[in-house]
């Protein structure tokens, strides 16, 4: 199968039809498979009413799991390989799926890469979804991928996706407004790992330190790292430490206790959606909830 690779899109078409000589069977719907819970919600929302009627969407990483480390089952690996369109984050994010993504490509799956590159890129923050403006630009290019792999007319895909892109633009305005009253001196962040740099760049924050000095949660922190975090909090008068719902906050709590003043540890939804009722069970809800948590903690 011939593949044409362009910056965020590997375009190829692979269809199979099922039939019977005695009685025709309904053709299987084209499949879109997404590696992470956050991207899965975005893809599902962007495709709207097409989901279930014109195509299916399957999400590999369950809510509450960290896709940095999640290892799919054999059945999930088969689902990835059989995808008409496989949506991945890229930039080395899906550490436990690298080989499976490569196998899916080898099997003929077409890959749409949210991060702009399928191969890992050392030192680049892979948390691209934490910048909704970037996501609005990425999903503006999504209809071409869907139409090329599913056979659904691009006009119908574009109508649905354009509406979602407008919601992402509105989300950016909502987040900007949440921080409007926050002074520059209170925009210093300490996080559990280096996940929020894209968010910080977009909304005018400074990451003064991270407990785990890595873009991956699979890394660790040394005693020297923790001493550095304590010094950064004291020097910059940081008002809160931001942990993550998918990881233990034990180190963050220990640092908070060591400071000798009230520096709360606030959990953010960074690597996964939240369960229903958390306000973070959709991408837009997750981002809005995070913004309010940050604003309240630093105000």
C-alpha positions in Angstrom: 0.0 0.0 0.0 1.4 3.4 -1.0 1.5 6.0 1.7 2.0 9.8 1.3 3.3 11.5 4.4 2.7 15.2 5.0 3.5 17.1 8.3 0.6 15.9 10.5 -1.1 13.4 8.2 -0.2 10.1 6.7 -2.8 9.6 4.0 -3.7 6.2 2.7 -7.0 4.4 2.1 -7.9 0.9 3.1 -11.4 -0.4 2.9 -12.9 -3.9 3.2 -16.5 -4.9 2.5 -18.2 -8.0 3.9 -20.8 -9.8 1.9 -22.7 -13.0 1.4 -23.8 -14.8 -1.7 -27.2 -15.7 -0.2 -28.0 -12.4 1.6 -26.2 -9.0 1.6 -24.8 -8.0 5.0 -24.5 -4.5 6.2 -21.0 -3.1 5.6 -18.8 -2.5 8.7 -18.5 1.2 9.5 -15.1 2.7 9.1 -13.2 2.9 12.3 -11.4 5.8 14.0 -9.2 4.7 16.9 -7.7 7.2 19.3 -4.9 6.5 21.8 -5.8 8.8 24.7 -9.0 9.6 26.6 -8.5 13.4 26.1 -8.0 13.1 22.4 -10.8 10.5 22.2 -13.3 13.1 23.5 -12.0 15.7 21.2 -12.3 13.5 18.1 -15.8 12.3 19.2 -17.0 15.9 19.7 -15.4 17.0 16.4 -17.2 14.3 14.5 -20.5 14.8 16.2 -23.5 13.0 14.6 -21.2 11.1 12.2 -20.2 8.9 15.2 -22.4 5.8 15.2 -24.1 6.5 11.9 -21.1 6.9 9.5 -18.1 5.7 11.5 -17.1 4.4 14.9 -14.7 5.8 17.4 -12.7 3.6 19.9 -10.5 5.0 22.6 -7.5 2.9 23.8 -6.5 4.5 27.2 -9.3 4.5 29.8 -10.3 7.5 31.8 -8.0 7.8 34.8 -5.0 6.2 33.2 -1.8 8.0 32.2 -1.0 7.4 28.5 2.7 8.0 29.1 2.8 4.5 30.6 -0.4 2.7 29.5 0.1 -0.6 27.8 -2.8 -1.7 25.6 -4.1 -5.3 25.7 -3.7 -7.7 22.8 -7.3 -7.0 21.8 -6.7 -3.2 21.8 -3.5 -3.7 19.8 -5.6 -5.5 17.2 -8.1 -2.7 17.2 -5.3 -0.2 16.5 -4.0 -2.3 13.6 -7.5 -2.6 12.1 -8.2 1.1 12.3 -9.0 3.0 9.1 -7.7 6.1 10.9 -5.5 6.0 14.0 -5.3 9.3 15.9 -2.2 9.5 18.1 -0.6 12.3 20.1 3.0 11.6 18.9 6.1 13.4 20.1 7.0 10.4 22.2 4.0 10.7 24.5 2.5 7.2 24.2 5.6 5.5 25.6 3.9 2.2 26.1 2.4 2.1 22.6 5.4 3.0 20.4 5.8 -0.5 19.0 2.0 -0.9 18.6 1.7 2.3 16.7 4.5 1.2 14.4 2.8 -2.2 13.9 -0.5 -0.5 13.1 1.2 1.6 10.4 2.9 -1.5 9.0 -0.5 -3.2 8.9 -1.9 -0.3 6.8 -3.5 2.0 9.4 -3.4 5.7 8.5 -2.1 7.9 11.3 -3.2 11.5 12.2 -0.7 12.9 14.6 -1.9 15.6 16.9 1.7 16.6 17.9 2.9 16.9 14.3 5.4 14.0 14.3 5.0 10.2 14.8 8.5 9.6 15.9 9.6 10.6 19.5 11.3 14.0 19.7 13.5 14.4 22.7 13.1 17.5 24.8 9.8 18.6 23.2 6.8 19.0 25.4 4.2 16.4 24.0 1.3 17.9 26.0 -0.1 19.6 23.0 -3.8 19.4 24.1 -3.1 21.8 27.0 -3.1 24.6 24.4 -6.6 24.9 22.9 -5.5 27.4 20.3 -3.1 24.8 18.9 -5.8 22.2 19.0 -8.2 24.5 17.1 -5.5 24.7 14.3 -5.0 20.9 14.4 -8.7 20.1 14.2 -9.1 22.5 11.3 -7.0 20.0 9.3 -8.9 16.9 10.6 -11.6 16.7 7.9 -9.1 15.8 5.2 -7.9 12.9 7.2 -11.4 11.6 8.0 -12.7 12.0 4.4 -9.6 10.4 2.9 -9.8 7.3 5.0 -13.5 6.7 5.5 -15.0 7.8 2.2 -17.4 10.2 4.0 -17.7 13.4 1.9 -15.4 16.1 3.3 -18.2 18.7 3.3 -20.1 16.8 6.0 -17.0 16.2 8.1 -16.0 19.9 7.8 -19.4 21.1 8.9 -19.1 19.1 12.2 -15.4 19.9 12.7 -15.8 23.6 12.1 -18.4 23.8 14.8 -16.1 22.1 17.2 -13.2 24.4 16.3 -15.4 27.4 17.2 -15.9 25.8 20.6 -12.2 25.5 21.1 -11.8 29.2 20.2 -14.4 30.0 22.7 -12.7 27.8 25.3 -9.5 29.9 24.8 -11.4 33.0 25.5 -13.0 31.5 28.7 -9.6 30.5 30.0 -8.1 33.9 29.3 -10.9 35.5 31.1 -10.4 33.3 34.2 -6.9 34.6 34.6 -7.6 38.3 33.7 -7.4 39.5 37.3 -4.3 37.5 38.2 -1.3 39.7 38.7 2.0 38.8 36.9 3.7 38.2 40.3 1.2 35.5 41.1 1.6 33.6 37.8 4.4 31.3 39.0 3.8 27.6 38.8 5.3 24.5 40.4 4.0 21.3 38.9 4.5 17.6 39.6 6.2 17.1 36.2 6.9 19.2 33.1 3.3 19.0 31.6 2.1 22.6 31.6 4.7 24.5 29.6 2.5 24.9 26.6 -0.4 26.0 28.8 2.0 28.4 30.6 3.2 29.9 27.3 -0.3 30.4 26.1 -1.7 32.1 29.2 1.2 34.0 30.5 2.5 31.8 33.4 6.1 30.9 34.4 7.0 27.3 35.3 9.6 28.0 38.1 10.2 24.3 38.8 8.8 20.8 38.5 9.1 18.0 41.1 10.0 15.5 38.3 12.3 17.3 35.9 10.9 15.6 32.8 8.0 15.8 30.3 7.3 12.1 31.2 5.8 10.8 34.4 7.9 7.6 34.0 11.0 9.6 35.3 11.8 10.2 38.9 13.0 12.9 41.3 16.2 13.0 43.3 16.8 14.6 46.7 18.6 17.4 44.9 15.5 17.9 42.7 13.3 18.3 45.7 15.6 20.7 47.4 15.5 22.8 44.2 11.8 22.8 44.2 11.7 24.0 47.8 14.1 26.8 47.0 12.1 27.8 43.9 8.9 28.0 45.9 10.5 30.1 48.6 12.3 32.4 46.2 9.3 33.0 43.9 6.7 33.1 46.7 4.7 30.4 44.9 1.1 30.1 46.1 0.3 26.5 45.3 1.8 23.2 44.1 0.0 21.6 41.2 -0.2 17.8 41.2 -2.1 15.5 38.8 -5.0 13.2 39.2 -3.2 10.3 37.5 -0.2 10.3 39.8 0.5 10.2 43.5 0.8 13.6 45.2 3.0 12.2 48.0 6.1 14.2 47.0 4.0 17.4 46.5 2.5 17.0 49.9 5.9 16.3 51.5 7.2 19.5 49.9 4.2 21.5 51.1 4.7 20.2 54.7 8.4 21.1 54.6 7.7 24.7 53.6 6.3 25.6 57.0 3.5 27.8 55.5 0.2 27.2 53.8 1.0 26.1 50.3 -1.9 23.9 49.1 -1.5 20.9 46.8 -4.1 21.2 44.0 -4.8 18.3 41.6 -5.2 19.1 38.0 -6.5 17.0 35.1 -3.6 16.9 32.7 -3.1 13.3 31.5 -6.6 12.1 31.5 -10.2 13.2 31.6 -12.1 13.0 34.9 -15.0 10.8 35.8 -18.5 12.1 35.4 -19.3 14.7 38.1 -15.8 16.1 38.3 -16.5 18.8 35.7 -13.6 17.3 33.7 -15.3 14.5 31.8 -14.9 16.3 28.5 -11.9 18.1 27.1 -13.6 21.5 27.2 -14.8 20.8 30.8 -11.4 19.6 31.8 -9.6 22.7 30.5 -12.2 25.1 32.1 -12.0 23.2 35.4 -8.2 23.4 35.4 -8.2 27.1 34.7 -10.6 27.7 37.6 -8.6 25.6 39.9 -5.4 27.4 39.0 -7.0 30.8 39.3 -8.6 30.1 42.7 -5.3 28.6 44.1 -3.2 31.6 43.1 -5.6 34.4 43.8 
